Amino acid sequence: MNKQPDNRHFLGIDVGTGSARAGLFDRSGRLLASDSAPVALWREAGDVVEQSSEDIWRAVCRSVRSAVVQADIAPDSIAGIGFDATCSLVVLGEAGVPLPVGPSGDPARNVIVWMDHSAADQARRINETGEKVLDYVGGTIALEMETPKLLWLAENMPETFSHAWQFMDLTDFLTWRATGSLSRSICTVTCKWTYLGHEDRWDDQFFRSIGLGVLADEQFRRIGTVIVPGGTRLAAGLTAKAAADLGLAMGTPVAAGLIDAHAGGVGTVGARGAAGTVLTRMAYVFGTSACTMSTTPDPSFVPGVWGPYFSAMVPGLWLNEGGQSAAGAAIEHLLQMHPNSAQATQAAGQKQQTLADWLASEIESRGGAEMLPELVGQLHVVPEFLGNRAPFADPGARALIAGLDMRSDLESLLALYLAGLCGLGCGARQIVRAQQDKGIAVDTIVVSGGAAKSRLVRQVLADMTGLTVAAPASPEAGGEVRRHQLARRGQRRVASVRGRLKGSCGRGVTRVSPRCRRGEMPAFLR
């Protein structure tokens, strides 16, 4: 077997809601190989959504081993590993044993997934305290954050809460599993756990006021006492056990990770290209949900938009984070409601395409985004099946479809798909406007995620927001690029993060421009 002689390869690992992916890169950032493995998801009544940390780790190991074989490289040529993952809550007992977190009582299901909405009452009560900490989460704590989930556990599963050894964000669990280090990434704890990154501290008063004073009494040892920047080299690298699981060399450097959307954020706002700058680009990470990220040199307080978070994405800069609780998931759910969905899915399968990709190609054959008013007609969709994340911070908001008729053919399915995309675009427009009202300059949206590959999606987003929309040219846009950067930082610290971001991430961007004047709503939506 012809192994590559260059002893400098980098491994990026991404754990999303439905799968774990691994990508191997050379020193230039070129993707050599990637693979993925599915992750199990359990849903129950009452908005319960759970996963298993052991199942996730097995999926990581399968994807890494397969990617190494495909890349045809020696495992000991990997010089650094970077992780990112969803902002899901992992609960471990002594010695890392999984503990149950839901009604099933199954200890294997020890992860409360980010989209679990069981803690609605807890979030409401936390917000009613009016604590100063809430100013740094957009004024309103969200159900997707970890603090309401912790309070739900304390109140509904006190045995699990009292016996827990560690509560971890999924990214931090993965780096602990790989290295044995209990260090937390400033990205995870600042964005989802109310850590005050700009003051390097937890707020004792906040935790006592919301009913989690026991964590403060313990000096926060169960949620993190060592907080480090993303990319920090952890412990002595891969432990012997983790190396054996992954099929890699013991001691391979591992970097502190990021939340998945934030990894995509750095990989997009820092991509090469003339469209915007790090301070004027808004990242739009289009996955199961959608996350928007904007960076500023000074804190900007935008009601309903999470943050400002200091150094949570780009060291030394502030981050404002918005998005939509359901994006790709909303479109998928919307399409499944249509009578023609099964027939269209079969047609897509015959062409080895996803349903959304096949519908996009059908729309392109009918004139694409140029024909959007004619194709959509009077159909309007507000796809907020899981509430509004930003800028209204309303978990009780629900989806709306207006303008339905009696048609059930392919044309009506195309109209529903396009109307759903328009709804997501209008939601992005609301976030942009809320940020602009508070002085955050946005002139370009850089989109990543699976949907970013569709020119139709990019054009609709440009038309709805009135902004230029760019996409990284890398085949694994956004997050893969950033995971490569994290892996390199784990192997060797980089002195100037801002300098590295200035046109150094990714392989450039392609862009589309809005077909209406900036700030103007498309005519058919007025």
JOVEN-V428911 format. One record per residue. PHI is phi as a letter, one per 20 degrees, with the letter a starting at -180 (NA if undefined). NEAR is the number of other ideal C-beta (glycine too) atoms within 12 Angstrom. D_FIRST is the distance of its C-alpha to the first C-alpha in Angstrom with 2 decimals. Layout:
BEGIN
PHI:NEAR:D_FIRST
PHI:NEAR:D_FIRST
END
This chain:
BEGIN
NA:8:0.00
e:8:3.80
e:16:6.08
f:21:9.64
f:11:12.02
f:20:15.05
e:20:16.20
c:28:18.45
d:40:17.60
c:45:20.33
d:52:20.75
d:52:23.82
c:58:25.21
c:56:28.18
d:51:30.35
e:42:32.82
f:39:35.53
d:28:33.53
a:30:29.85
d:41:27.38
c:40:24.80
c:46:21.90
c:47:20.60
d:46:18.06
c:44:19.26
e:26:18.65
f:23:21.58
e:18:23.48
n:36:23.61
f:26:21.39
f:33:20.13
e:33:16.37
a:30:16.51
b:33:19.22
b:31:20.33
b:27:23.62
b:28:25.39
f:21:29.13
c:34:31.72
f:25:34.90
c:29:38.26
d:25:41.68
d:21:44.93
c:21:48.44
g:12:51.97
n:18:53.25
m:29:50.29
e:30:48.10
c:37:44.34
c:41:42.02
c:44:38.39
c:32:36.65
f:43:34.85
f:26:32.87
f:29:31.83
f:44:30.86
f:37:28.73
f:24:26.93
f:36:26.29
g:45:24.95
f:32:22.50
f:27:21.31
f:35:20.87
f:44:19.03
g:28:16.49
f:24:15.90
f:40:15.78
f:35:13.13
f:22:10.81
f:19:11.96
f:32:11.61
l:17:7.91
c:32:9.40
f:24:10.20
g:29:13.54
f:20:15.38
e:28:14.95
f:46:17.48
e:35:20.79
a:43:23.21
c:51:24.06
c:50:26.96
d:54:28.79
b:53:31.47
a:49:33.37
f:48:36.63
e:49:39.81
d:43:40.22
e:49:41.97
d:50:40.25
d:44:42.64
c:32:41.68
e:24:43.90
g:13:43.79
m:11:40.38
m:24:38.82
f:20:40.05
f:33:40.42
c:37:44.04
f:30:45.63
c:46:46.63
b:36:48.42
g:23:50.90
f:20:48.48
m:17:48.47
e:23:44.85
f:25:43.24
f:25:39.75
e:34:40.92
d:42:41.33
c:47:40.53
e:49:43.30
f:44:41.60
g:46:42.76
e:40:44.57
f:41:46.60
d:34:50.23
f:34:51.97
e:40:53.28
f:27:55.56
f:22:58.68
f:32:57.09
f:35:55.97
g:23:59.49
f:22:61.11
f:35:58.83
f:31:59.75
f:16:63.43
f:26:63.33
m:16:63.02
f:27:61.23
g:17:60.25
g:35:56.56
f:32:56.67
f:26:57.29
e:38:53.63
c:46:52.37
m:38:54.41
n:28:57.56
b:36:56.37
f:40:53.73
d:46:51.56
g:41:50.71
f:48:47.00
e:45:47.41
e:50:47.06
f:44:50.61
f:40:52.32
f:49:49.71
f:42:50.39
f:40:54.11
f:39:53.65
f:37:51.83
f:30:54.58
e:20:57.26
d:25:55.76
c:29:53.43
f:16:55.08
f:17:53.48
f:33:49.96
f:29:51.08
f:18:52.76
e:25:49.97
f:34:47.16
e:25:45.42
b:35:43.62
d:45:43.86
c:44:40.80
f:51:39.63
g:47:36.35
g:54:34.43
f:49:35.91
f:42:35.13
f:50:31.41
f:51:31.41
f:36:33.55
f:41:31.23
f:45:28.31
c:36:30.27
n:23:33.60
e:35:35.48
e:29:38.62
f:33:38.86
d:45:39.62
f:52:38.67
f:42:41.75
f:50:40.57
f:51:40.87
f:42:44.06
f:45:45.89
e:48:45.23
c:49:45.59
c:45:47.41
m:46:50.23
f:41:49.09
e:33:50.94
f:39:48.23
f:24:50.78
d:18:52.74
l:19:49.91
a:24:51.62
e:32:52.29
e:31:55.84
g:22:57.66
g:18:60.60
g:32:58.51
f:33:56.90
f:18:60.31
f:24:62.00
e:35:59.62
n:26:59.71
d:38:56.58
f:20:58.43
g:25:56.74
f:35:53.53
f:23:55.61
g:13:57.33
e:21:53.95
l:16:53.12
m:30:50.41
f:19:48.11
e:34:46.81
c:39:45.89
p:40:44.67
d:21:46.17
d:25:43.38
d:32:42.70
c:37:40.07
f:35:38.97
g:48:35.89
n:46:32.91
f:35:34.35
f:33:31.89
d:42:32.65
l:27:33.15
d:19:30.34
n:32:27.58
g:39:25.74
f:26:27.48
f:18:25.79
f:17:26.69
f:34:25.46
f:28:22.13
f:16:21.69
f:23:22.83
e:39:20.48
m:27:17.37
d:38:17.69
e:28:18.96
g:25:22.68
n:26:24.74
g:39:22.76
g:36:25.71
c:50:27.34
e:49:30.03
g:46:33.27
e:53:32.93
c:60:35.12
f:55:36.63
g:51:34.52
f:50:37.16
f:50:37.58
f:57:33.90
f:51:34.30
f:53:37.53
f:51:36.10
f:53:33.24
e:54:35.93
f:50:38.90
e:44:36.76
f:45:34.91
f:29:35.41
p:29:38.25
e:17:42.01
f:34:43.02
m:30:44.86
c:28:44.06
g:38:42.85
e:28:46.52
d:27:47.39
e:47:44.35
d:50:44.45
f:55:41.14
c:51:41.30
e:49:38.46
d:45:38.80
c:42:37.30
g:37:39.06
d:45:41.68
c:47:42.18
c:49:42.44
d:53:44.03
c:53:43.67
c:50:45.86
d:45:45.98
c:35:49.17
f:21:50.24
c:17:53.13
f:27:53.61
c:33:54.76
e:27:56.33
d:40:55.95
g:25:57.57
n:35:55.23
d:44:52.09
f:47:50.21
o:48:50.36
f:37:50.90
d:46:48.06
e:34:47.51
m:36:43.99
f:44:42.54
c:53:40.15
d:43:40.55
g:35:41.77
n:23:45.34
d:33:46.09
e:34:47.81
c:50:46.38
d:47:48.26
c:51:46.46
c:47:47.71
p:51:46.35
c:48:46.90
f:41:46.38
c:38:45.23
c:44:43.59
g:37:40.75
f:35:42.17
f:43:45.61
f:46:44.56
f:29:42.78
f:25:45.88
f:36:48.18
f:38:46.48
f:22:46.49
f:24:50.26
e:33:50.82
f:18:51.85
e:27:49.52
f:29:46.41
f:17:45.17
f:19:45.61
f:34:43.91
f:24:40.98
f:14:40.57
f:22:40.69
f:26:38.07
f:15:35.76
f:12:36.10
d:17:34.71
l:10:32.00
c:20:33.82
f:24:35.42
f:34:39.19
f:39:39.76
f:29:37.43
f:30:39.11
f:42:42.54
f:35:41.67
f:24:40.71
f:29:43.99
f:35:45.90
f:23:44.30
f:15:45.44
d:22:48.94
o:17:49.04
m:26:47.00
f:36:48.50
g:18:51.29
e:24:52.70
g:34:52.36
g:24:56.15
f:19:56.76
f:34:53.90
e:34:54.73
m:23:58.51
e:17:60.41
e:34:57.62
c:23:56.83
c:36:54.33
d:30:54.19
e:40:50.92
e:36:51.71
f:35:50.96
d:34:50.10
n:32:52.76
d:37:52.76
f:44:50.53
b:44:51.91
e:34:54.34
e:27:56.76
l:36:54.99
c:26:56.46
f:35:54.49
e:18:57.33
f:24:56.91
c:17:55.93
f:28:54.65
b:21:57.07
c:26:56.98
c:16:60.04
n:19:61.07
f:20:59.79
c:15:61.38
e:7:61.19
f:18:58.31
c:19:55.19
e:17:53.41
f:28:50.21
f:25:52.19
f:29:53.46
f:36:49.95
f:39:48.83
f:38:51.89
f:44:51.08
f:47:47.50
f:47:48.79
f:42:51.64
f:45:49.24
f:45:47.19
f:41:50.50
f:38:51.47
f:44:48.35
f:46:49.02
f:32:52.61
f:42:51.46
f:45:49.27
f:40:52.34
f:34:54.43
f:46:52.01
g:41:51.96
f:28:55.75
f:34:56.20
f:41:54.08
f:27:55.82
f:19:59.16
d:29:58.19
n:19:57.13
e:36:53.36
e:24:52.46
c:44:49.92
d:29:49.38
b:39:45.87
d:50:43.94
d:54:40.15
d:52:38.76
c:51:35.39
o:43:34.09
g:34:33.33
f:40:36.77
f:42:36.39
f:26:34.29
e:35:37.50
f:26:39.76
f:38:42.61
g:43:42.24
f:42:42.16
f:39:45.22
f:44:47.19
f:49:46.48
f:38:47.62
f:40:50.75
f:41:51.68
e:43:51.33
m:30:52.43
d:43:49.55
f:32:46.62
d:47:43.47
d:40:40.10
c:45:36.56
g:44:33.41
f:29:31.26
f:38:28.04
f:23:26.62
d:40:26.81
f:43:30.25
m:52:31.93
f:51:30.64
f:46:26.92
f:48:28.00
f:56:30.19
f:51:27.71
f:51:25.44
f:44:28.58
f:54:29.36
f:48:25.94
f:36:26.48
f:38:29.99
f:44:28.84
f:33:26.65
b:20:29.48
f:22:32.99
d:26:34.08
f:11:37.71
d:14:39.02
f:29:38.04
f:24:40.54
f:16:39.20
f:29:35.64
f:33:36.94
f:19:38.94
m:22:36.74
d:28:33.42
e:45:31.91
m:41:30.05
c:28:29.74
n:24:33.41
c:37:35.74
d:27:37.27
b:31:40.85
c:30:43.74
d:24:47.41
f:30:50.16
e:27:52.52
b:24:55.54
f:13:57.04
g:21:55.69
n:17:57.43
d:17:58.75
f:21:58.06
g:29:57.09
g:12:60.33
f:24:59.65
d:26:59.25
f:9:62.40
END
